[in-house]
Amino acid sequence: MNRVAMWRVRRAVSGLFVALLCAGAFAENTAIKPEPRSDEWWQTRHRSMNEQVKKGGVDMILIGDSITHGWEGAGKATWDKYYAPRKAVNLGISGDRTQHVLWRLDNGNLEGISPKLAVIMIGTNNCSTNSPEEIAEGIAAVVKKLRVKLPETKVLLLAVFPREEKPGELRAKLDKVNGMIAKLDDGKMVRFLDIGPKFLEADGTLPKSIMPDALHPNEKGYAIWAQAMEPAVAELMGETGSK
């Protein structure tokens, strides 16, 4: 290759780099950067969860956003049936993204405990700001942090639940995310489980009778959730049977 040709190649590569940089291709993935939220109510809930785990006797934790937080609302009856007897702690905070969970796990949510099982369902709130690849990387970071901080704890990683009444752009985005995080299942300490289809009609519709706002389960939805993951929960917790 002569000097002119070499110069043209270098110029083309340089131009491509600049174009990608302008397009954000080399931007930092916010989904993997631990970050707290400034809301006082969020800080208060975070501190309350830290106080709860400090009491000890925690055999199960459920980590997530408003969908997990909702076990204390629409899902309370189901929680009392399935998880209260298992000494479970709800580590869900409404509006959280993967980066907020990462910060919480470094700042008290896991202090002094060694539960048998951690259930994770996070990522839907990242949809507005992150690509499927970035969201999957954020979820993988959460799993990795749990494995490092709680090496004896098994992880049940749930596929991000479907949203939107009908299949659309957000549903397709989450499908991509779920396809990537499914690969985190190692057959030993991390189990991936997709119960999303349990919420859907045959034509893919997400019925209001289960998720009235096409995002958050109601009482019926939480019952479906618990029943769908019960076999995996019982197995991973070392129980001999399911409820």
Number of C-alpha atoms within 10 A of each C-alpha: 6 6 8 9 10 11 12 11 12 12 12 12 12 12 12 12 14 14 12 13 12 11 10 10 12 11 10 10 17 17 27 23 15 19 16 17 15 8 8 9 10 16 13 11 14 21 15 14 20 20 14 16 21 16 10 14 16 20 19 25 27 21 23 26 24 17 25 24 20 22 22 15 12 19 22 17 15 21 21 14 13 19 20 15 10 17 14 22 21 22 27 26 21 14 16 22 25 30 24 20 29 23 18 21 19 14 14 16 24 21 16 15 19 19 21 20 25 27 24 25 20 28 28 26 16 21 17 8 12 16 17 21 15 20 32 27 19 28 29 19 20 23 21 14 15 21 17 10 15 20 13 14 23 22 27 23 24 20 23 22 23 27 24 16 18 15 14 10 11 15 19 14 17 23 16 16 24 23 14 18 22 17 12 17 15 10 8 9 15 21 19 21 17 16 19 16 12 15 23 18 10 9 8 13 16 25 17 15 14 20 22 14 15 17 18 20 25 21 20 15 22 24 20 18 18 18 18 17 16 16 14 16 24 15 12 20 17 11 10 7 9 12 8
